Amino acid sequence: MEAVKPQRLFQDKIAVSAQQIEIGSSRVDLSGTGRVIVVGAGKASAAMAIALERYVLYPLKEVIPNLQWSGWINCPEGSFDPAEAGTQIELFEARPPGLNEPTEKAVLGTQKILQLLSSCQPNDLVICLLSGGGSALLSSPIDGLTLGDKQNVARLVAAAGGNIVQLNTVRRALSNVKAGGLARACRASKMLTLVISDVLGDSLETIASGPTYLDSPAEPAEAIRVLETLSLADRPELQNVLRRLRIQERQLGPAECSVEHVILGSNVDAVRAAELRALELGYTCQTSTADYAEGDVLELADSLSQGLLADLRCTQDIQRSTPKCIISGGEPTVSLPAHPGRGGRNQLLALAIMKRLQDAGWPSANLRELAFVSGGTDGEDGPTDAAGACFDSSLAQQADALGLNPDAFITSADPYNFFQPVGGLIQIGATGTNVCDLRVAVIR
């Protein structure tokens, strides 16, 4: 987790040299620059803004004394320490914790960002900070749509098991700022977009729905196909959305600014950091990172359980005596029942894997010991206060003693209320970053 937090990423990957910002092979020359305008949105955006000021802008001011900057960031409540915030960039808490959908405050904050961008002069530099969660935090509905329309889309697509690519395909077609809209509103000639990716494969058009990505305009027809694929086209709550998608004709002019994107961190970085730590601790290690949405969470539980059982049944003395760590990164989807309980995909994945292992006879003296955790790197898992869940043999036995039936909680999508009585929830609060999910199993 520490490896993908903004402070570490800005320290490790960005350098200031004379009047330049250096990010890998990229160079941004600030000579002749007027103001620096900082905008952005996402679960990590506040921490990114704090790190940008501390490690980039203040060091630049030492060599460019007249450097001025200001900005506006739409972020979730509780995602930053107010004592660390600077005074030049407004960190606007645009939604409550655990509510990953657009709000009235997000609409207001987006208007402020658009006003800043439209006031830029050609010689200004805009730095845009984006991370996962930016789609909900940047909200400017197209004409004829209400905030309620957009909220219904997010809720229904998620409940139908839609993945992040499908959800953002619809969001992009319903927004004035997504699909490059933010860049088109900018009057500066240069924009640098720094990204912490919550999308497997790091697609720039999908991360935060691509507000500064100009190469992939919104496609209303594709959005309609997504809703049809998810069997949502007949839902009465979405009829206004579908009507607007069918009549939408957006005339997009050329952008006045050139945009450079740099991905600072992703799920790959988190998995790699976890692997290095596991090796330091003496484990043999096996890692994998998904390149695209992993599909239904229960199907993922089946495949992961099969791999874990092979290690639990290991009979070779040398392998059996060596502790093993299995690390994977990804993001499955959940199809909710009509009346779901409480939980998120990580909690449901952990519970489903535990159930499948129990069905195969674990825990027993003939199988190796196991501890497993699955969590969202943003500290949020569904509309709950937990990042995910963990279990080992003692937790499984405690749940059994309390008469908790995993099957019932899986069927009702209610893993939170299974893990809460036995202390299996991971409750760490907002982490200030967001790079999909991590799963770790340790075996001895």
N, C-alpha and C positions, 0 to 999 in steps of 0.2 A: 504493500500500500504506500509506504513512504516513497518508493521509487517513482510513483506516478502522481505525487502531489505537486502542485504548481511551484512551490518554493524550490523543490529539488530540480524540477525540470528547467526552470529559469536559470538556476545556478549552473547546471550541468551543460545546458545546450545553447545558452545565449551569452555572448560576450560583447562588451562595448570597447571599441577601439577608435581613438581620436573622435571623429564625428560620424562614426558608423555603428550600426547594429549588425553583429555577425551571428548568423544562425546556420551552422553547418557550412554549406557552400554558398549560402545566400548572403548578400550584403545590401544593407539599406543605408544610403548616404543621406545624412541630415543637413549637409551644407546647403544653405539657401532656404531651408525649411522655415515656414512661418510658425504656426502653432502645431502641437501634437494633440489630436482629438482621439480620445479612447472611448470606444463603445463596445457593447457585447452583452451576452446572455448565456446562461447555463448554470448547472449545478456547481461547476468549478470556476465560474467567471469572476466571482468576488475575490477568491484566493488568487486567481491569475492577475487581477488588477493590482492587488497588494504587492505581489511579487514583481510585477512589471515596474511599479514605482520604485521599489527598493533596489532591484538589481539592474535596471535599465535606465529609467528616466532620471533618477537622482545622480547616478554616475555620469550620465550625459551632461547634466547641468554643470558639473565641475569643469567640463571642457567647452560647453556652450552656455555661458552665464545668463544669456537672455532667453534661454529656452523656456517656453511656457506650455503648459498642458492643462486640459480639463477633460471631463468625460462623464458618461452615464452608463451604468451597468445594471441590467435586470437580473436579479439573483433570488434564490429561495431564502426565506426567513431562516436564521440560525446557521447559515452556511459560511459565516466568517466571524472572527473575533473583532468587535468594534474597537478594541484598544489598539489593534494593528492597522486599522484603516487610515488612509491618508486623508487629506482635506481637499485635494484637487479633483478627485474622481468620485462622483456620487454613486454609492452602492445602494441601490433601491431594492428593497425586499418586496418582490412582486407577487409572491404566492406563499401560502403557509407550507410547513413541512408535510411531506407525504401526499401532496395534491399535485400530481404532474399533469395539469391541464391549464388552459388559459384562464385568466381572471381579469376583472376590471382594472386592477392595478397593473397587470401586465400590458393591457391596452394603453393605459396612461403612460407607462414607462416607455413603450415603443414609440409613442408620439413624441416624447422628449428626445429620444435617439434620432428620429427622423428630422426634428427641428435642428439638432446639432449638425447633422450631416448636410442639410440643405444650406446651413450658414457658413459652410467651409469656403475658404478661398483656394484657388488652384495650387498655391505653394504650400498648403497645409499637408501634414501627414496624418492619415487616419490609421489607427491600430485597432483592429476588431478582435475581441477575445471571445472565442466560441467553445462550448463544450456540450456534452449531452444534457438534455433538458432545455436546451435553447429553443426548441420548437414551441414548447408551451409558453416560455417566457417572452418570446417575441410574437406579439399578436396584433395584427392589423387586418381584420376581415375585409374581403372584397365587397364592393357595393351590393346591397341586397341581403347580406348575411348578418346575423347577430352573433354576439358572443355565445349565446346559448346553442346556436347551430354548431359552432366549432367545438364546444364542450361535448355535445352529443356525439359528434364524429369520433372524438378521442375515446370516449367511454365505450361506444358500441364496437369500434374496431378492436380495441383491447379485449373486450369480453368475447368477441368472436374468434380470438386466437390470432389476430393479425400481427405480423412482425413489424419491426421498426421501419423497414423499407416500405411496406404497404401503407402503414400509417402516415409516413412522411410524404408519400406520393399524393395522398389525398390532401394533406395539410398544405403542400406546396401550391396546389391548384386553387386553394381557398384564401390565399394570403397575398397582401400587397408587398410584404417584405421578404418572404421566402423565395426560393428559386432565383436568387440574384437581385431581388427587389431592394435590399438594403444597399447594395453597391450602386444600383441605378439612381438611388436617391442622393448619392454622395456627390458633392461639387468639388472636392479635392481631386487632384490629378493622380494621387498615389494612395493605395490602401494596402496595409499588411495585415493579413488575417492569421492569427495564431490559434491553433486548434488542439484541444485534448479530445481524442476520438472515443465515442461510445458506440461506434458502429463497426461491426466485424468486417474487415477488408478496407476500412477507412475511406469509404466513398464520400467525397466532398459534397456531392449533391444531396446526400442523406443526413450527414451530421448537422444537427439543428435545422434540417430541411434546406441547407444550402443558401443562406441569405446573402452571401457575398460570392457565390459561385455562378458565373455568368454563362458557362458553356452548356447548361442544361435547363432550359426554360420549363415552366410548369406545363403539364399536358393534361387538360381536363378529361380527355377521353380515357387516358390511363387511370385517372382517379375513379372514373365511373366503373371501369373494369375491375378495379380492386374491390369496390363495394359490391359488385355483382358476384365476384368470386367468393366473398365472405358471406353471401346470402343476406346482404343488408339493403339491397336496392328497393325492397318493398316495405322497409320500416317507415312508419308514418313520421317519426321524428326527423328523418333525413330527406323528406320530399323537397323541402326548400333548398337543401344543399344540392340535390340532384338537379333540380330545376336550374339553379344558377350555373352548375357545371355545364349543362347542355347549351345554355345561351351565351356562355362566356366567350368573349373575343377580346383578348388583351393585346393591344398594340404596344409593343415594347421597343422603345428607342434605344440607341446605343448608349452605353455607359460612358460617363465623362472621366472616370478614373480607371487606372489599371490596377489589378488586384493580384497580389502574390499570397499564396497559401503555404503555411508551414505547419505540419503536424508535429507537435512537441511530444506527445505521449499517447499510448494506445494499450489495448489488452495484451499485446505481445510484450511490451515493456514490463508489465506487471508479472506475467508468467515467467519471464526470464529472470527477474529479480527474485521471485520466490524459489526458482530452481537453484540459483546461486546460493541462497541462504540454506536450502535443504542440503546441498552438497557440503557446505561448511559444517553443518550439524552431524554429518556422518551418514546420511541416507544415500542409498542408491535412488536414482530419480528418473521418472518418466513424465514427459510433458507433452501437451498438445494445445493448440489454439485454433479455434474454428475460424474459417474465412468468411462464413456467411451464416445467416440465421439457422439455428440448429433444429427447428421444428418443434413438435409437441413435446412438452416437458416429460410426459409419462413415457413416450417412446425413448427419449434421451435417458431416462432412468433405467429402462430395460438394457440399453447398450452399455451404460457405465457399470451397472450391476454385474453384467456378465464378465467384464474385465476385472472387477474387484474380486469376484468369486474365484477366478483363476489364481489370483495371488493368495487369497485366503486358504486355498486348498493345496498350495505349493508343498511338495513332499521332498524336494531336494534339500539336503541338510545345509549346504553352504548358503543357498538362497533363503532358506527358511530362517537361518540365524541372523540374517542381515536386515535391518529395518529398511523399509521402502517408503518413498514418498511419491504419490501420483498427483500431478497438478494439471488442471485443465482450465481453459478460459473459453467463454462463449456466452450465448444468450438464447435460451429456449423461449417458446411461447406457451400460453395457457388458454385453453378454451373453458370458459366458466359455465357451470350449470345455471339453471334459471334463478336459483336463489343461493348464491355462493356464500360461504362463510368468510372468514378473515384469513388473509395471508398473501403471499407473493410467490413468484416462480421458484426462488431459491428455497424457501421453506417447503414448498410442495415437492421439489426435487429431492431434498434431503429425506423427507418422510417416505416418498415412494421408493427410494433406494433402500432405506432401512427395512421397509416391508418386504422387498424382494430378497434381501439377504436373509431375513428371518424365515421366509418361505423355503430357503435353501438350507436351513439348519443352523444358521449363525444366530447367536454365539454358541460355540460348543468347544469342548477340549480338543476336537479334531481339526479345528480351524484356527488360523492365526488371529491375533487381536487387531482391531481396527478402530480408528477415530476418523470422522468425516465432517467437513464443513462446506457449505455453499453460501456465498454471500454476494450482494451487489456492492461494487466498489464505491458507490456513492453514499452508502449507508442507508439506502432505502430499498425496500423490497415490497412492491405493491403498496396499497394505501395503508401501511402499518408503520409502527415506530421501530421495526426491526430491519436489519440489513440482510438477514437470512437465518439459518439454523444449523446446528451441529448435533451429532450423536456419537456415542460409543456404546459398548455392551452394557455398562452400568445404567445409562439413560434408558436403553431399550428395556432392560429388566424392570426399572422403576416404573416406566409407562405401563408395562404388563401388569405389575402389581396393583396399579391404580385402575385397572380395567379399561384403559384407553385402547380402543380398537383402531389401528391405523387405516384399515379399509374404509371405515365410516368417514374419517376425516379427509381422506383422499377424494372419495366420491363427492363430498359436499364442498371441496376446495376450501377446507378450514384448517390448514396446518398450524396456523398461529395458536389456536386453542388446544392443539395437541401438545406442542412444544412448551407452551408457557408454564403449565403446572410442574414440568420436570426440569425446568431451567435450561432448555435447549435453544432458546432464542439468542441471536447475536444482536445486541442493542448498543450501538456505538455512536449514534447521532450522525449528522451530516459530516462527511469526511473532507469536503473541499475538492474532491476530484470525482471522475466518473469515466471508467473505461470498461464497461460491461461487467460480467460476473466472473468470480474466481471460485474454483472448487479444489479442495485439497483433501486427500486421504493419506493417512499415515498407517503403516502396517508393521507389526512386529511378531 
